[in-house]
Amino acid sequence: MFMELYQASKERREEVLRQVERFLDEASPDLSAPRMMAGVLDLLKKETGISDPYERSKREYNQLLLGMEEELSRRIHEAEDLFTVAMRYVTVGNYIDFRALSDVNEEQLRTLLRDCGQFELNPEEVRRFREELGSARELLYITDNAGEIVLDKIFIKVLKELYPKLQVSVLVRGEPVLNDATAEDAKLIGLDRVAAVIPSGTSVPGTQYGQISREARDCMDRADLCLAKGQGNFESLRECGKNIYYLFLCKCDLFVERFQVERLTPAFLNELRMGK
C-alpha cells in the first residue's frame, strides 16, 4: 500500500496526505487510537485499491510459527508447570506487531522464545486468572496478530487440557487490517479446529464493544472471562467494565511511558482491578 503511494506522483501523494490530515482534523477527540487507525487505513485502501497490504508478511509469520509449533508444544509439556511456560510463550508472540515495531524479525523472535523465562507476569493476576479458569464455563480469547495466533492455538490447547470443562471461543478481526489475524489466518493455522472462531465484524485493529458484530457482543456478554491480547485491544476495550485480562508487550512509546517500563516488558492486567 505505502509503496504504491511512494511510487505515485508528488501531486498524488500530497493529495492523499491532505485527505489523511483532513480525516484526523475532523476526527472526534474521543476516538480511540485503533478506530482512528482503522479510518486512516480504510482511506488508504480506497486510494490504492489494496485490501490486505500485509498479506505476504502475515503468511510468512503464520508459516514460520507453524514450523515451530511441534517443538514449542513439546517444550511446554516437558515443563513442570506447563501453564506458566505456555503463558510465557504466548506473551512472546505479541512481539509480532508491525504497527508498533518497525524492526520485527525472525532472529529476534527466536531469541525471545528461547529466553521466554525472563517474561515474568504479575503473579497475583496470574493466580486469579488460573483460579477463575478453574470455575469458568466459557472463555472468550481475543486475538491480535497473525503468526502470534499459532502460539495462541498452543495455549488454548493447554487450557483445554488443564480445564476440560472450559469452552473457548476466539475473536479475530472482521477484515484485513495491518498484520492482525483474521478468520482466514485462523483457518490457515488450524485454530478453527481447536475453538470456535468469531470475526469481529469490523476492520478496527482492536475490539470496540459497541462496533463489533452482534455475535461477537453476545459471546463477550456470555463469557465468564476474556483474555485480550495486544495493545490495540487494551486501548479499545479499556473501561468497558467487563472481566477482561489484558496480555501484551509494551512496544510503543505511549505504553513504555504509561507503565514506566522498558520496551518489550510484558503486562498482565485485569479490567476490573485497574485504576482509571
Backbone torsions as a table, in degrees:
resi	resn	phi	psi	omega
1	MET	NA	-51.9	-176.4
2	PHE	-71.8	-29.5	176.5
3	MET	-66.3	-39.3	178.9
4	GLU	-62.2	-40.4	177.6
5	LEU	-67.4	-38.6	179.7
6	TYR	-61.6	-36.4	-177.1
7	GLN	-83.4	-11.0	180.0
8	ALA	-73.5	169.6	179.7
9	SER	-66.2	158.9	179.1
10	LYS	-58.2	-41.7	-179.0
11	GLU	-62.4	-41.7	-179.6
12	ARG	-65.3	-44.1	179.4
13	ARG	-61.4	-43.1	-178.9
14	GLU	-64.6	-37.5	179.2
15	GLU	-65.3	-44.1	179.3
16	VAL	-64.3	-41.6	178.9
17	LEU	-63.4	-36.2	177.2
18	ARG	-64.4	-39.1	178.0
19	GLN	-64.1	-40.7	178.3
20	VAL	-64.5	-45.0	179.0
21	GLU	-61.7	-40.0	179.7
22	ARG	-63.5	-42.9	178.9
23	PHE	-60.8	-45.2	-178.7
24	LEU	-66.9	-37.9	179.2
25	ASP	-65.1	-36.0	-175.5
26	GLU	-89.8	-8.9	-177.9
27	ALA	-67.6	145.1	177.7
28	SER	-65.1	139.8	177.8
29	PRO	-64.7	-16.5	178.8
30	ASP	-87.8	-2.9	-178.3
31	LEU	-69.8	128.0	-179.5
32	SER	-68.2	156.5	179.6
33	ALA	-57.2	-43.5	177.6
34	PRO	-60.5	-40.5	179.4
35	ARG	-69.3	-35.7	177.2
36	MET	-65.4	-42.6	177.8
37	MET	-61.9	-41.0	179.5
38	ALA	-61.5	-41.1	179.2
39	GLY	-63.3	-43.6	178.6
40	VAL	-63.7	-45.4	-178.5
41	LEU	-66.9	-37.4	177.0
42	ASP	-62.5	-39.1	178.1
43	LEU	-63.6	-45.2	-179.8
44	LEU	-66.5	-36.9	176.7
45	LYS	-61.4	-42.1	179.8
46	LYS	-62.8	-39.4	-176.4
47	GLU	-77.8	-27.7	-177.4
48	THR	-102.6	-20.2	-177.9
49	GLY	78.5	8.6	-178.9
50	ILE	-101.9	119.1	-175.1
51	SER	-88.2	-25.1	-176.7
52	ASP	-141.3	77.3	-175.4
53	PRO	-66.1	-18.0	-179.2
54	TYR	-101.2	14.9	-175.1
55	GLU	-54.9	-47.0	-178.1
56	ARG	-64.9	-44.5	-179.2
57	SER	-64.7	-39.8	178.5
58	LYS	-63.7	-44.4	179.1
59	ARG	-62.4	-40.7	-179.9
60	GLU	-60.7	-46.5	-177.6
61	TYR	-77.7	-29.1	171.9
62	ASN	-61.0	-47.0	-179.5
63	GLN	-67.8	-38.8	179.0
64	LEU	-59.5	-48.4	-178.0
65	LEU	-72.3	-33.2	174.9
66	LEU	-60.5	-36.0	177.7
67	GLY	-67.2	-21.4	179.5
68	MET	-96.2	-12.9	-168.8
69	GLU	-54.8	-49.4	-176.4
70	GLU	-61.9	-43.7	-179.0
71	GLU	-67.2	-43.4	179.9
72	LEU	-65.0	-40.2	177.8
73	SER	-63.1	-39.5	178.1
74	ARG	-62.5	-45.3	-179.8
75	ARG	-60.8	-41.3	-179.7
76	ILE	-61.7	-44.9	-175.7
77	HIS	-77.7	-10.1	173.4
78	GLU	-88.0	-12.7	-177.2
79	ALA	-76.9	152.0	178.1
80	GLU	-67.2	-38.7	178.3
81	ASP	-118.7	87.5	-174.6
82	LEU	-65.5	-28.7	177.7
83	PHE	-61.1	-49.0	-177.4
84	THR	-62.9	-44.4	-178.9
85	VAL	-67.0	-43.0	178.9
86	ALA	-61.1	-38.3	-179.2
87	MET	-69.6	-33.8	176.7
88	ARG	-66.4	-42.9	178.3
89	TYR	-62.5	-42.6	-176.7
90	VAL	-69.9	-26.0	174.8
91	THR	-69.9	-44.5	178.3
92	VAL	-57.1	-35.6	-177.7
93	GLY	-57.3	-24.2	-179.0
94	ASN	-70.3	-6.1	174.4
95	TYR	-63.1	-29.4	-172.8
96	ILE	-78.3	74.2	-173.8
97	ASP	-135.4	100.6	-175.7
98	PHE	-76.0	-12.7	176.7
99	ARG	-79.1	-46.7	-173.9
100	ALA	-85.6	-25.3	-177.2
101	LEU	-124.4	132.2	-177.9
102	SER	-91.4	-7.8	-173.1
103	ASP	-126.3	34.3	177.2
104	VAL	-60.4	130.9	-179.8
105	ASN	-151.7	158.3	-175.3
106	GLU	-63.5	-40.7	-178.2
107	GLU	-59.6	-47.0	179.4
108	GLN	-64.5	-39.5	179.0
109	LEU	-61.3	-45.8	179.5
110	ARG	-62.9	-37.6	178.1
111	THR	-64.3	-43.9	179.9
112	LEU	-64.7	-39.8	178.1
113	LEU	-66.2	-39.8	179.0
114	ARG	-64.3	-37.8	-176.2
115	ASP	-102.7	28.1	-172.8
116	CYS	-62.9	-16.3	178.9
117	GLY	-61.9	-19.6	179.7
118	GLN	-77.6	-11.5	-177.2
119	PHE	-87.8	89.7	179.5
120	GLU	-93.8	127.1	179.2
121	LEU	-100.0	159.8	179.4
122	ASN	-51.3	110.4	-173.2
123	PRO	-62.7	-34.0	-179.6
124	GLU	-69.1	-41.1	178.0
125	GLU	-69.6	-35.8	176.1
126	VAL	-62.8	-42.3	178.5
127	ARG	-60.6	-46.2	179.9
128	ARG	-64.8	-39.9	179.2
129	PHE	-60.3	-47.5	-179.1
130	ARG	-64.6	-38.4	179.7
131	GLU	-64.0	-45.0	179.9
132	GLU	-67.2	-37.0	177.6
133	LEU	-61.1	-32.9	-178.5
134	GLY	-66.5	-25.6	-179.0
135	SER	-112.1	-5.1	-176.1
136	ALA	-75.8	150.3	173.3
137	ARG	-95.2	-36.2	-175.5
138	GLU	-142.6	135.1	175.5
139	LEU	-116.3	130.7	170.9
140	LEU	-99.3	119.5	-177.2
141	TYR	-104.1	111.9	-175.2
142	ILE	-99.3	113.0	-172.8
143	THR	-84.1	171.8	179.2
144	ASP	-124.0	-82.7	-168.8
145	ASN	-108.3	155.4	170.8
146	ALA	-64.1	154.5	-174.6
147	GLY	81.3	-57.5	175.3
148	GLU	-54.9	-33.2	-176.0
149	ILE	-67.5	-18.3	173.6
150	VAL	-65.9	-42.0	176.9
151	LEU	-68.7	-35.1	173.5
152	ASP	-60.8	-42.3	179.5
153	LYS	-60.3	-44.7	178.7
154	ILE	-61.2	-44.4	-178.0
155	PHE	-65.2	-41.4	179.1
156	ILE	-63.1	-38.7	177.3
157	LYS	-63.7	-38.5	176.3
158	VAL	-65.3	-43.4	179.1
159	LEU	-59.7	-42.6	-179.1
160	LYS	-70.0	-28.5	176.5
161	GLU	-71.7	-41.5	-177.6
162	LEU	-80.7	-29.9	-177.5
163	TYR	-127.6	75.9	-172.3
164	PRO	-61.4	-19.2	179.9
165	LYS	-88.8	-5.5	-175.9
166	LEU	-80.0	127.5	173.8
167	GLN	-95.1	130.3	-177.2
168	VAL	-118.5	127.8	171.5
169	SER	-115.4	148.5	-175.1
170	VAL	-121.2	128.4	178.1
171	LEU	-101.7	127.4	177.5
172	VAL	-121.7	171.4	179.5
173	ARG	-68.1	148.3	-177.9
174	GLY	-79.1	-24.4	-179.9
175	GLU	-144.0	159.6	177.8
176	PRO	-60.8	129.4	175.9
177	VAL	-152.8	124.7	-175.6
178	LEU	49.5	-139.9	177.3
179	ASN	-105.2	26.0	178.2
180	ASP	-67.0	150.8	-176.8
181	ALA	-78.8	136.3	176.7
182	THR	-114.3	177.4	177.5
183	ALA	-60.5	-34.0	178.2
184	GLU	-63.8	-43.0	177.1
185	ASP	-63.9	-42.1	-179.5
186	ALA	-61.1	-41.2	178.7
187	LYS	-67.7	-39.6	-179.0
188	LEU	-59.0	-39.7	-176.1
189	ILE	-96.2	4.6	175.2
190	GLY	81.7	17.1	179.6
191	LEU	-66.8	-30.4	-179.6
192	ASP	-68.5	-14.2	176.9
193	ARG	-89.3	-5.6	-178.4
194	VAL	-107.6	-33.4	-178.1
195	ALA	-153.0	161.7	175.8
196	ALA	-69.5	129.5	-178.2
197	VAL	-105.7	127.7	-177.2
198	ILE	-122.8	119.6	174.3
199	PRO	-70.9	145.5	-177.7
200	SER	-70.9	-24.0	-178.9
201	GLY	89.8	0.5	179.2
202	THR	-136.0	168.5	176.9
203	SER	-99.7	10.3	179.3
204	VAL	-68.4	130.8	178.3
205	PRO	-80.1	57.0	-178.4
206	GLY	-178.0	-164.2	-178.9
207	THR	-133.8	95.3	179.4
208	GLN	-90.5	108.2	-171.0
209	TYR	-51.1	-44.2	-177.0
210	GLY	-73.4	-9.2	-175.9
211	GLN	-108.6	-18.3	-176.5
212	ILE	-75.0	168.2	-175.9
213	SER	-65.1	161.2	178.4
214	ARG	-60.7	-40.6	179.3
215	GLU	-60.8	-43.7	179.8
216	ALA	-65.7	-42.5	178.5
217	ARG	-63.8	-42.9	179.6
218	ASP	-60.6	-40.8	180.0
219	CYS	-66.2	-41.0	178.6
220	MET	-65.9	-39.2	179.5
221	ASP	-67.6	-34.0	-175.3
222	ARG	-80.6	-28.7	-174.1
223	ALA	-66.5	143.3	175.6
224	ASP	-72.0	-32.2	177.0
225	LEU	-157.2	160.1	178.8
226	CYS	-125.4	148.6	168.9
227	LEU	-117.6	117.7	-177.2
228	ALA	-112.9	120.8	-178.0
229	LYS	-92.3	140.7	168.2
230	GLY	94.3	156.8	-178.8
231	GLN	-65.7	-38.7	-178.0
232	GLY	-62.5	-40.7	177.4
233	ASN	-67.8	-37.4	176.9
234	PHE	-61.9	-47.9	-177.8
235	GLU	-62.0	-39.0	-173.8
236	SER	-86.5	-22.8	-178.7
237	LEU	-100.1	-13.2	-176.3
238	ARG	-53.4	133.4	179.6
239	GLU	70.8	20.5	175.5
240	CYS	-78.0	-16.8	174.9
241	GLY	83.5	7.8	-180.0
242	LYS	-96.2	164.2	-177.4
243	ASN	-80.3	81.7	-175.7
244	ILE	-115.8	130.4	170.7
245	TYR	-97.3	123.2	179.6
246	TYR	-97.7	132.6	178.8
247	LEU	-132.7	119.6	-179.5
248	PHE	-161.2	165.9	170.0
249	LEU	-98.0	137.5	176.5
250	CYS	-77.1	108.4	-171.4
251	LYS	-113.4	-41.6	-176.8
252	CYS	-93.1	164.9	-176.7
253	ASP	-57.3	-37.6	-178.3
254	LEU	-57.4	-45.2	-177.4
255	PHE	-77.7	-36.7	177.0
256	VAL	-59.8	-43.7	-179.6
257	GLU	-74.0	-38.7	-178.2
258	ARG	-62.0	-43.7	-176.5
259	PHE	-98.1	-1.0	177.4
260	GLN	53.9	54.8	-178.8
261	VAL	-134.7	170.7	175.0
262	GLU	-78.8	157.1	178.4
263	ARG	-59.6	141.3	-178.6
264	LEU	73.1	18.1	171.5
265	THR	-77.6	134.0	-179.6
266	PRO	-77.8	151.6	175.3
267	ALA	-130.6	134.7	175.6
268	PHE	-135.3	108.3	-169.8
269	LEU	-132.9	152.5	176.6
270	ASN	-112.0	131.7	-177.6
271	GLU	-55.0	-40.2	-174.0
272	LEU	-77.4	-15.3	-177.5
273	ARG	-114.4	9.4	178.5
274	MET	-91.3	148.3	172.8
275	GLY	-76.6	173.7	179.3
276	LYS	-68.4	NA	NA
